[in-house]
């Protein structure tokens, strides 16, 4: 499936007209992450939203004593870090590729 067709299936975009999807497709950047790679860290400046095209991503926060708390495991089709689009600022959690 091509990236444009993939966008048509993303819940946030599946009701948009092709013209609007074409504009989104123009700024779409495809990235692959190896297992164990950190996608972004809690507190970093939020610059993008992410879609899980395949694999899994762990979303976690670290407590003040350094303990990791897993918030959610994102799977194929999930979207994460979308809050930076609406409120801007920093990523509220860390994202790590786990599969």
Biopython code that builds the backbone (N, CA, C, O; Angstrom):
import numpy as np
from Bio.PDB.StructureBuilder import StructureBuilder

atoms = [
    (1, "UNK", "N", (0.853, -1.174, 0.000)),
    (1, "UNK", "CA", (0.000, 0.000, 0.000)),
    (1, "UNK", "C", (0.899, 1.237, 0.000)),
    (1, "UNK", "O", (1.837, 1.334, 0.791)),
    (2, "UNK", "N", (0.608, 2.160, -0.877)),
    (2, "UNK", "CA", (1.375, 3.399, -0.949)),
    (2, "UNK", "C", (1.047, 4.321, 0.212)),
    (2, "UNK", "O", (0.054, 4.126, 0.912)),
    (3, "UNK", "N", (1.885, 5.322, 0.409)),
    (3, "UNK", "CA", (1.700, 6.238, 1.538)),
    (3, "UNK", "C", (0.415, 7.047, 1.430)),
    (3, "UNK", "O", (-0.229, 7.329, 2.441)),
    (4, "UNK", "N", (0.034, 7.426, 0.197)),
    (4, "UNK", "CA", (-1.206, 8.183, 0.026)),
    (4, "UNK", "C", (-2.405, 7.320, 0.410)),
    (4, "UNK", "O", (-3.314, 7.782, 1.101)),
    (5, "UNK", "N", (-2.402, 6.064, -0.042)),
    (5, "UNK", "CA", (-3.495, 5.151, 0.304)),
    (5, "UNK", "C", (-3.523, 4.885, 1.806)),
    (5, "UNK", "O", (-4.592, 4.738, 2.399)),
    (6, "UNK", "N", (-2.343, 4.824, 2.413)),
    (6, "UNK", "CA", (-2.270, 4.629, 3.858)),
    (6, "UNK", "C", (-2.946, 5.790, 4.590)),
    (6, "UNK", "O", (-3.697, 5.573, 5.541)),
    (7, "UNK", "N", (-2.678, 7.018, 4.147)),
    (7, "UNK", "CA", (-3.295, 8.191, 4.776)),
    (7, "UNK", "C", (-4.816, 8.110, 4.743)),
    (7, "UNK", "O", (-5.485, 8.535, 5.685)),
    (8, "UNK", "N", (-5.361, 7.567, 3.664)),
    (8, "UNK", "CA", (-6.818, 7.450, 3.536)),
    (8, "UNK", "C", (-7.412, 6.551, 4.617)),
    (8, "UNK", "O", (-8.594, 6.664, 4.938)),
    (9, "UNK", "N", (-6.602, 5.665, 5.173)),
    (9, "UNK", "CA", (-7.083, 4.726, 6.185)),
    (9, "UNK", "C", (-6.849, 5.214, 7.616)),
    (9, "UNK", "O", (-7.368, 4.626, 8.564)),
    (10, "UNK", "N", (-6.072, 6.281, 7.772)),
    (10, "UNK", "CA", (-5.795, 6.823, 9.107)),
    (10, "UNK", "C", (-7.058, 7.505, 9.635)),
    (10, "UNK", "O", (-7.619, 8.364, 8.955)),
    (11, "UNK", "N", (-7.516, 7.134, 10.844)),
    (11, "UNK", "CA", (-8.769, 7.687, 11.374)),
    (11, "UNK", "C", (-8.879, 9.206, 11.336)),
    (11, "UNK", "O", (-9.955, 9.730, 11.050)),
    (12, "UNK", "N", (-7.805, 9.921, 11.616)),
    (12, "UNK", "CA", (-7.866, 11.384, 11.604)),
    (12, "UNK", "C", (-8.092, 11.942, 10.205)),
    (12, "UNK", "O", (-8.597, 13.056, 10.060)),
    (13, "UNK", "N", (-7.730, 11.191, 9.183)),
    (13, "UNK", "CA", (-7.735, 11.712, 7.823)),
    (13, "UNK", "C", (-8.713, 11.014, 6.882)),
    (13, "UNK", "O", (-8.916, 11.486, 5.763)),
    (14, "UNK", "N", (-9.321, 9.913, 7.298)),
    (14, "UNK", "CA", (-10.084, 9.093, 6.357)),
    (14, "UNK", "C", (-11.336, 9.759, 5.796)),
    (14, "UNK", "O", (-11.912, 9.252, 4.833)),
    (15, "UNK", "N", (-11.764, 10.851, 6.354)),
    (15, "UNK", "CA", (-12.938, 11.537, 5.813)),
    (15, "UNK", "C", (-12.576, 12.779, 5.007)),
    (15, "UNK", "O", (-13.460, 13.476, 4.510)),
    (16, "UNK", "N", (-11.292, 13.057, 4.875)),
    (16, "UNK", "CA", (-10.855, 14.220, 4.104)),
    (16, "UNK", "C", (-10.925, 13.943, 2.610)),
    (16, "UNK", "O", (-10.818, 12.801, 2.164)),
    (17, "UNK", "N", (-11.104, 15.001, 1.860)),
    (17, "UNK", "CA", (-11.088, 14.874, 0.406)),
    (17, "UNK", "C", (-9.656, 14.664, -0.064)),
    (17, "UNK", "O", (-8.704, 15.015, 0.632)),
    (18, "UNK", "N", (-9.515, 14.083, -1.259)),
    (18, "UNK", "CA", (-8.188, 13.788, -1.801)),
    (18, "UNK", "C", (-7.304, 15.027, -1.882)),
    (18, "UNK", "O", (-6.096, 14.935, -1.662)),
    (19, "UNK", "N", (-7.884, 16.181, -2.192)),
    (19, "UNK", "CA", (-7.092, 17.410, -2.300)),
    (19, "UNK", "C", (-6.412, 17.729, -0.963)),
    (19, "UNK", "O", (-5.237, 18.095, -0.935)),
    (20, "UNK", "N", (-7.142, 17.593, 0.126)),
    (20, "UNK", "CA", (-6.572, 17.840, 1.454)),
    (20, "UNK", "C", (-5.524, 16.787, 1.800)),
    (20, "UNK", "O", (-4.481, 17.104, 2.372)),
    (21, "UNK", "N", (-5.805, 15.533, 1.450)),
    (21, "UNK", "CA", (-4.841, 14.467, 1.703)),
    (21, "UNK", "C", (-3.554, 14.679, 0.920)),
    (21, "UNK", "O", (-2.471, 14.353, 1.406)),
    (22, "UNK", "N", (-3.662, 15.217, -0.275)),
    (22, "UNK", "CA", (-2.473, 15.494, -1.087)),
    (22, "UNK", "C", (-1.575, 16.518, -0.392)),
    (22, "UNK", "O", (-0.350, 16.403, -0.442)),
    (23, "UNK", "N", (-2.176, 17.515, 0.256)),
    (23, "UNK", "CA", (-1.390, 18.519, 0.985)),
    (23, "UNK", "C", (-0.665, 17.880, 2.170)),
    (23, "UNK", "O", (0.494, 18.197, 2.438)),
    (24, "UNK", "N", (-1.342, 16.995, 2.865)),
    (24, "UNK", "CA", (-0.722, 16.292, 3.989)),
    (24, "UNK", "C", (0.389, 15.380, 3.471)),
    (24, "UNK", "O", (1.471, 15.310, 4.054)),
    (25, "UNK", "N", (0.111, 14.689, 2.376)),
    (25, "UNK", "CA", (1.092, 13.772, 1.788)),
    (25, "UNK", "C", (2.383, 14.500, 1.416)),
    (25, "UNK", "O", (3.467, 13.921, 1.499)),
    (26, "UNK", "N", (2.274, 15.758, 1.008)),
    (26, "UNK", "CA", (3.455, 16.542, 0.619)),
    (26, "UNK", "C", (4.425, 16.745, 1.782)),
    (26, "UNK", "O", (5.633, 16.846, 1.570)),
    (27, "UNK", "N", (3.902, 16.806, 3.005)),
    (27, "UNK", "CA", (4.768, 17.055, 4.162)),
    (27, "UNK", "C", (5.031, 15.789, 4.988)),
    (27, "UNK", "O", (5.700, 15.839, 6.020)),
    (28, "UNK", "N", (4.504, 14.676, 4.527)),
    (28, "UNK", "CA", (4.683, 13.403, 5.215)),
    (28, "UNK", "C", (6.130, 12.931, 5.087)),
    (28, "UNK", "O", (6.703, 12.943, 3.998)),
    (29, "UNK", "N", (6.705, 12.520, 6.197)),
    (29, "UNK", "CA", (8.057, 11.967, 6.208)),
    (29, "UNK", "C", (7.965, 10.554, 6.774)),
    (29, "UNK", "O", (7.477, 10.348, 7.885)),
    (30, "UNK", "N", (8.438, 9.588, 5.997)),
    (30, "UNK", "CA", (8.424, 8.196, 6.444)),
    (30, "UNK", "C", (9.740, 7.908, 7.162)),
    (30, "UNK", "O", (10.820, 8.162, 6.629)),
    (31, "UNK", "N", (9.635, 7.378, 8.372)),
    (31, "UNK", "CA", (10.820, 7.013, 9.146)),
    (31, "UNK", "C", (10.656, 5.588, 9.647)),
    (31, "UNK", "O", (9.555, 5.154, 9.984)),
    (32, "UNK", "N", (11.759, 4.877, 9.691)),
    (32, "UNK", "CA", (11.782, 3.536, 10.273)),
    (32, "UNK", "C", (12.684, 3.577, 11.499)),
    (32, "UNK", "O", (13.712, 4.254, 11.509)),
    (33, "UNK", "N", (12.287, 2.850, 12.520)),
    (33, "UNK", "CA", (13.059, 2.803, 13.755)),
    (33, "UNK", "C", (13.337, 1.349, 14.112)),
    (33, "UNK", "O", (12.439, 0.509, 14.060)),
    (34, "UNK", "N", (14.569, 1.058, 14.471)),
    (34, "UNK", "CA", (14.934, -0.281, 14.909)),
    (34, "UNK", "C", (14.450, -0.497, 16.336)),
    (34, "UNK", "O", (14.289, 0.452, 17.104)),
    (35, "UNK", "N", (14.220, -1.766, 16.679)),
    (35, "UNK", "CA", (13.823, -2.126, 18.031)),
    (35, "UNK", "C", (14.811, -1.523, 19.027)),
    (35, "UNK", "O", (16.024, -1.657, 18.868)),
    (36, "UNK", "N", (14.288, -0.864, 20.046)),
    (36, "UNK", "CA", (15.117, -0.236, 21.066)),
    (36, "UNK", "C", (15.442, 1.221, 20.796)),
    (36, "UNK", "O", (15.984, 1.909, 21.662)),
    (37, "UNK", "N", (15.115, 1.700, 19.596)),
    (37, "UNK", "CA", (15.387, 3.103, 19.259)),
    (37, "UNK", "C", (14.409, 4.026, 19.969)),
    (37, "UNK", "O", (13.215, 3.740, 20.048)),
    (38, "UNK", "N", (14.923, 5.131, 20.481)),
    (38, "UNK", "CA", (14.076, 6.154, 21.087)),
    (38, "UNK", "C", (13.598, 7.076, 19.971)),
    (38, "UNK", "O", (14.407, 7.642, 19.236)),
    (39, "UNK", "N", (12.294, 7.223, 19.850)),
    (39, "UNK", "CA", (11.705, 8.080, 18.819)),
    (39, "UNK", "C", (11.738, 9.532, 19.292)),
    (39, "UNK", "O", (12.119, 10.430, 18.542)),
    (40, "UNK", "N", (11.338, 9.748, 20.534)),
    (40, "UNK", "CA", (11.488, 11.045, 21.189)),
    (40, "UNK", "C", (11.463, 10.830, 22.689)),
    (40, "UNK", "O", (10.965, 9.817, 23.181)),
    (41, "UNK", "N", (12.010, 11.800, 23.405)),
    (41, "UNK", "CA", (12.088, 11.733, 24.866)),
    (41, "UNK", "C", (11.088, 12.696, 25.501)),
    (41, "UNK", "O", (10.809, 13.776, 24.978)),
    (42, "UNK", "N", (10.573, 12.276, 26.618)),
    (42, "UNK", "CA", (9.721, 13.142, 27.431)),
    (42, "UNK", "C", (10.451, 14.459, 27.673)),
    (42, "UNK", "O", (11.613, 14.463, 28.078)),
    (43, "UNK", "N", (9.772, 15.571, 27.425)),
    (43, "UNK", "CA", (10.359, 16.885, 27.652)),
    (43, "UNK", "C", (10.990, 17.520, 26.426)),
    (43, "UNK", "O", (11.248, 18.724, 26.421)),
    (44, "UNK", "N", (11.247, 16.725, 25.373)),
    (44, "UNK", "CA", (11.781, 17.309, 24.141)),
    (44, "UNK", "C", (10.711, 18.148, 23.455)),
    (44, "UNK", "O", (9.516, 17.899, 23.616)),
    (45, "UNK", "N", (11.142, 19.130, 22.698)),
    (45, "UNK", "CA", (10.208, 19.970, 21.957)),
    (45, "UNK", "C", (9.424, 19.107, 20.967)),
    (45, "UNK", "O", (10.004, 18.370, 20.170)),
    (46, "UNK", "N", (8.103, 19.213, 21.033)),
    (46, "UNK", "CA", (7.242, 18.458, 20.132)),
    (46, "UNK", "C", (7.226, 19.069, 18.744)),
    (46, "UNK", "O", (6.906, 20.245, 18.575)),
    (47, "UNK", "N", (7.575, 18.262, 17.751)),
    (47, "UNK", "CA", (7.653, 18.776, 16.388)),
    (47, "UNK", "C", (6.845, 17.976, 15.383)),
    (47, "UNK", "O", (6.692, 18.409, 14.241)),
    (48, "UNK", "N", (6.322, 16.816, 15.777)),
    (48, "UNK", "CA", (5.626, 15.970, 14.803)),
    (48, "UNK", "C", (4.665, 15.034, 15.513)),
    (48, "UNK", "O", (4.780, 14.785, 16.713)),
    (49, "UNK", "N", (3.720, 14.525, 14.745)),
    (49, "UNK", "CA", (2.889, 13.424, 15.220)),
    (49, "UNK", "C", (3.364, 12.177, 14.482)),
    (49, "UNK", "O", (4.010, 12.268, 13.439)),
    (50, "UNK", "N", (3.042, 11.033, 15.026)),
    (50, "UNK", "CA", (3.534, 9.771, 14.486)),
    (50, "UNK", "C", (2.387, 8.801, 14.267)),
    (50, "UNK", "O", (1.399, 8.796, 15.001)),
    (51, "UNK", "N", (2.544, 7.979, 13.233)),
    (51, "UNK", "CA", (1.607, 6.914, 12.906)),
    (51, "UNK", "C", (2.386, 5.609, 12.917)),
    (51, "UNK", "O", (3.487, 5.540, 12.370)),
    (52, "UNK", "N", (1.832, 4.582, 13.530)),
    (52, "UNK", "CA", (2.495, 3.281, 13.524)),
    (52, "UNK", "C", (2.007, 2.533, 12.291)),
    (52, "UNK", "O", (0.878, 2.045, 12.252)),
    (53, "UNK", "N", (2.868, 2.450, 11.288)),
    (53, "UNK", "CA", (2.519, 1.734, 10.061)),
    (53, "UNK", "C", (2.720, 0.236, 10.256)),
    (53, "UNK", "O", (1.963, -0.574, 9.721)),
    (54, "UNK", "N", (3.743, -0.128, 11.025)),
    (54, "UNK", "CA", (3.971, -1.526, 11.401)),
    (54, "UNK", "C", (4.823, -1.539, 12.665)),
    (54, "UNK", "O", (5.529, -0.575, 12.959)),
    (55, "UNK", "N", (4.751, -2.631, 13.402)),
    (55, "UNK", "CA", (5.513, -2.752, 14.641)),
    (55, "UNK", "C", (4.751, -2.241, 15.851)),
    (55, "UNK", "O", (3.531, -2.079, 15.812)),
    (56, "UNK", "N", (5.489, -1.989, 16.927)),
    (56, "UNK", "CA", (4.900, -1.504, 18.178)),
    (56, "UNK", "C", (5.798, -0.432, 18.783)),
    (56, "UNK", "O", (7.016, -0.446, 18.608)),
    (57, "UNK", "N", (5.170, 0.493, 19.495)),
    (57, "UNK", "CA", (5.881, 1.590, 20.148)),
    (57, "UNK", "C", (5.411, 1.674, 21.598)),
    (57, "UNK", "O", (4.212, 1.683, 21.878)),
    (58, "UNK", "N", (6.371, 1.737, 22.507)),
    (58, "UNK", "CA", (6.056, 1.875, 23.935)),
    (58, "UNK", "C", (6.065, 3.355, 24.292)),
    (58, "UNK", "O", (7.027, 4.067, 24.005)),
    (59, "UNK", "N", (4.986, 3.810, 24.920)),
    (59, "UNK", "CA", (4.888, 5.176, 25.421)),
    (59, "UNK", "C", (5.035, 5.092, 26.939)),
    (59, "UNK", "O", (4.285, 4.377, 27.605)),
    (60, "UNK", "N", (6.014, 5.831, 27.484)),
    (60, "UNK", "CA", (6.260, 5.738, 28.923)),
    (60, "UNK", "C", (6.665, 7.085, 29.508)),
    (60, "UNK", "O", (7.085, 7.999, 28.799)),
    (61, "UNK", "N", (6.523, 7.173, 30.819)),
    (61, "UNK", "CA", (6.971, 8.346, 31.574)),
    (61, "UNK", "C", (7.913, 7.841, 32.664)),
    (61, "UNK", "O", (7.815, 6.698, 33.110)),
    (62, "UNK", "N", (8.812, 8.702, 33.074)),
    (62, "UNK", "CA", (9.749, 8.354, 34.135)),
    (62, "UNK", "C", (9.410, 9.172, 35.380)),
    (62, "UNK", "O", (9.244, 10.390, 35.315)),
    (63, "UNK", "N", (9.311, 8.477, 36.512)),
    (63, "UNK", "CA", (8.986, 9.160, 37.772)),
    (63, "UNK", "C", (10.185, 9.960, 38.265)),
    (63, "UNK", "O", (11.283, 9.860, 37.717)),
    (64, "UNK", "N", (9.961, 10.747, 39.297)),
    (64, "UNK", "CA", (11.033, 11.576, 39.865)),
    (64, "UNK", "C", (12.161, 10.734, 40.467)),
    (64, "UNK", "O", (13.274, 11.226, 40.654)),
    (65, "UNK", "N", (11.871, 9.464, 40.768)),
    (65, "UNK", "CA", (12.911, 8.573, 41.302)),
    (65, "UNK", "C", (13.502, 7.670, 40.217)),
    (65, "UNK", "O", (14.270, 6.754, 40.511)),
    (66, "UNK", "N", (13.137, 7.940, 38.960)),
    (66, "UNK", "CA", (13.718, 7.212, 37.843)),
    (66, "UNK", "C", (13.016, 5.936, 37.432)),
    (66, "UNK", "O", (13.533, 5.190, 36.600)),
    (67, "UNK", "N", (11.848, 5.668, 37.996)),
    (67, "UNK", "CA", (11.106, 4.456, 37.639)),
    (67, "UNK", "C", (10.268, 4.700, 36.382)),
    (67, "UNK", "O", (9.575, 5.711, 36.265)),
    (68, "UNK", "N", (10.350, 3.750, 35.445)),
    (68, "UNK", "CA", (9.580, 3.859, 34.204)),
    (68, "UNK", "C", (8.150, 3.375, 34.427)),
    (68, "UNK", "O", (7.922, 2.328, 35.033)),
    (69, "UNK", "N", (7.198, 4.149, 33.930)),
    (69, "UNK", "CA", (5.788, 3.777, 33.973)),
    (69, "UNK", "C", (5.292, 3.706, 32.535)),
    (69, "UNK", "O", (5.271, 4.711, 31.823)),
    (70, "UNK", "N", (4.895, 2.510, 32.116)),
    (70, "UNK", "CA", (4.399, 2.345, 30.748)),
    (70, "UNK", "C", (2.978, 2.874, 30.684)),
    (70, "UNK", "O", (2.103, 2.435, 31.430)),
    (71, "UNK", "N", (2.761, 3.821, 29.786)),
    (71, "UNK", "CA", (1.445, 4.427, 29.604)),
    (71, "UNK", "C", (0.608, 3.582, 28.649)),
    (71, "UNK", "O", (-0.559, 3.291, 28.913)),
    (72, "UNK", "N", (1.224, 3.195, 27.535)),
    (72, "UNK", "CA", (0.485, 2.447, 26.518)),
    (72, "UNK", "C", (1.465, 1.834, 25.533)),
    (72, "UNK", "O", (2.573, 2.335, 25.337)),
    (73, "UNK", "N", (1.036, 0.743, 24.920)),
    (73, "UNK", "CA", (1.767, 0.147, 23.802)),
    (73, "UNK", "C", (0.966, 0.465, 22.543)),
    (73, "UNK", "O", (-0.187, 0.055, 22.407)),
    (74, "UNK", "N", (1.585, 1.195, 21.632)),
    (74, "UNK", "CA", (0.929, 1.573, 20.380)),
    (74, "UNK", "C", (1.201, 0.489, 19.345)),
    (74, "UNK", "O", (2.308, -0.045, 19.266)),
    (75, "UNK", "N", (0.174, 0.166, 18.547)),
    (75, "UNK", "CA", (0.300, -0.880, 17.540)),
    (75, "UNK", "C", (-0.057, -0.340, 16.167)),
    (75, "UNK", "O", (-0.435, 0.822, 16.017)),
    (76, "UNK", "N", (0.069, -1.196, 15.175)),
    (76, "UNK", "CA", (-0.219, -0.810, 13.797)),
    (76, "UNK", "C", (-1.558, -0.073, 13.701)),
    (76, "UNK", "O", (-2.583, -0.543, 14.195)),
    (77, "UNK", "N", (-1.519, 1.087, 13.057)),
    (77, "UNK", "CA", (-2.722, 1.896, 12.876)),
    (77, "UNK", "C", (-2.910, 2.972, 13.930)),
    (77, "UNK", "O", (-3.722, 3.879, 13.752)),
    (78, "UNK", "N", (-2.164, 2.881, 15.030)),
    (78, "UNK", "CA", (-2.299, 3.875, 16.098)),
    (78, "UNK", "C", (-1.555, 5.166, 15.757)),
    (78, "UNK", "O", (-0.601, 5.170, 14.979)),
    (79, "UNK", "N", (-2.014, 6.244, 16.356)),
    (79, "UNK", "CA", (-1.407, 7.567, 16.210)),
    (79, "UNK", "C", (-0.959, 8.002, 17.604)),
    (79, "UNK", "O", (-1.664, 7.779, 18.588)),
    (80, "UNK", "N", (0.223, 8.626, 17.680)),
    (80, "UNK", "CA", (0.657, 9.127, 18.983)),
    (80, "UNK", "C", (1.376, 10.454, 18.836)),
    (80, "UNK", "O", (1.852, 10.812, 17.759)),
    (81, "UNK", "N", (1.444, 11.171, 19.940)),
    (81, "UNK", "CA", (2.049, 12.506, 20.043)),
    (81, "UNK", "C", (1.211, 13.577, 19.362)),
    (81, "UNK", "O", (1.706, 14.668, 19.079)),
    (82, "UNK", "N", (-0.044, 13.275, 19.099)),
    (82, "UNK", "CA", (-0.902, 14.267, 18.440)),
    (82, "UNK", "C", (-1.201, 15.463, 19.329)),
    (82, "UNK", "O", (-1.615, 16.510, 18.832)),
    (83, "UNK", "N", (-1.000, 15.328, 20.629)),
    (83, "UNK", "CA", (-1.267, 16.453, 21.532)),
    (83, "UNK", "C", (-0.397, 17.663, 21.207)),
    (83, "UNK", "O", (-0.799, 18.795, 21.476)),
    (84, "UNK", "N", (0.789, 17.449, 20.633)),
    (84, "UNK", "CA", (1.648, 18.592, 20.307)),
    (84, "UNK", "C", (1.048, 19.456, 19.203)),
    (84, "UNK", "O", (1.405, 20.626, 19.068)),
    (85, "UNK", "N", (0.144, 18.889, 18.416)),
    (85, "UNK", "CA", (-0.528, 19.685, 17.381)),
    (85, "UNK", "C", (-1.504, 20.676, 17.991)),
    (85, "UNK", "O", (-1.696, 21.775, 17.471)),
    (86, "UNK", "N", (-2.117, 20.280, 19.093)),
    (86, "UNK", "CA", (-3.180, 21.081, 19.669)),
    (86, "UNK", "C", (-2.704, 22.017, 20.775)),
    (86, "UNK", "O", (-3.221, 23.125, 20.918)),
    (87, "UNK", "N", (-1.737, 21.584, 21.543)),
    (87, "UNK", "CA", (-1.275, 22.420, 22.648)),
    (87, "UNK", "C", (0.174, 22.863, 22.491)),
    (87, "UNK", "O", (0.648, 23.716, 23.242)),
    (88, "UNK", "N", (0.875, 22.292, 21.524)),
    (88, "UNK", "CA", (2.273, 22.654, 21.310)),
    (88, "UNK", "C", (3.131, 22.230, 22.479)),
    (88, "UNK", "O", (2.725, 21.402, 23.295)),
    (89, "UNK", "N", (4.286, 22.784, 22.554)),
    (89, "UNK", "CA", (5.151, 22.503, 23.688)),
    (89, "UNK", "C", (5.977, 21.253, 23.536)),
    (89, "UNK", "O", (6.485, 20.945, 22.457)),
    (90, "UNK", "N", (6.104, 20.534, 24.640)),
    (90, "UNK", "CA", (6.999, 19.391, 24.721)),
    (90, "UNK", "C", (6.237, 18.074, 24.659)),
    (90, "UNK", "O", (5.042, 18.008, 24.950)),
    (91, "UNK", "N", (6.965, 17.023, 24.268)),
    (91, "UNK", "CA", (6.370, 15.687, 24.308)),
    (91, "UNK", "C", (6.130, 15.315, 25.769)),
    (91, "UNK", "O", (7.035, 15.441, 26.594)),
    (92, "UNK", "N", (4.927, 14.860, 26.097)),
    (92, "UNK", "CA", (4.612, 14.558, 27.493)),
    (92, "UNK", "C", (5.143, 13.209, 27.978)),
    (92, "UNK", "O", (5.059, 12.904, 29.168)),
    (93, "UNK", "N", (5.687, 12.401, 27.067)),
    (93, "UNK", "CA", (6.177, 11.068, 27.419)),
    (93, "UNK", "C", (7.283, 10.677, 26.438)),
    (93, "UNK", "O", (7.556, 11.389, 25.472)),
    (94, "UNK", "N", (7.910, 9.541, 26.706)),
    (94, "UNK", "CA", (8.955, 9.003, 25.835)),
    (94, "UNK", "C", (8.345, 7.928, 24.944)),
    (94, "UNK", "O", (7.490, 7.161, 25.387)),
    (95, "UNK", "N", (8.784, 7.872, 23.692)),
    (95, "UNK", "CA", (8.332, 6.845, 22.755)),
    (95, "UNK", "C", (9.536, 6.020, 22.314)),
    (95, "UNK", "O", (10.558, 6.564, 21.896)),
    (96, "UNK", "N", (9.398, 4.694, 22.413)),
    (96, "UNK", "CA", (10.485, 3.780, 22.045)),
    (96, "UNK", "C", (9.945, 2.677, 21.145)),
    (96, "UNK", "O", (8.912, 2.080, 21.445)),
    (97, "UNK", "N", (10.639, 2.406, 20.046)),
    (97, "UNK", "CA", (10.267, 1.297, 19.163)),
    (97, "UNK", "C", (10.587, -0.012, 19.884)),
    (97, "UNK", "O", (11.717, -0.227, 20.320)),
    (98, "UNK", "N", (9.583, -0.885, 20.005)),
    (98, "UNK", "CA", (9.821, -2.156, 20.698)),
    (98, "UNK", "C", (9.618, -3.360, 19.787)),
    (98, "UNK", "O", (9.851, -4.498, 20.195)),
    (99, "UNK", "N", (9.192, -3.114, 18.574)),
    (99, "UNK", "CA", (9.004, -4.212, 17.614)),
    (99, "UNK", "C", (9.033, -3.673, 16.216)),
    (99, "UNK", "O", (8.893, -4.434, 15.258)),
]
sb = StructureBuilder()
sb.init_structure("model")
sb.init_model(0)
sb.init_chain("A")
sb.init_seg("    ")
for serial, (resi, resn, name, xyz) in enumerate(atoms, 1):
    if name == "N":
        sb.init_residue(resn, " ", resi, " ")
    sb.init_atom(name, np.array(xyz, "f"), 0.0, 1.0, " ", f" {name:<3s}", serial, name[0])
structure = sb.get_structure()
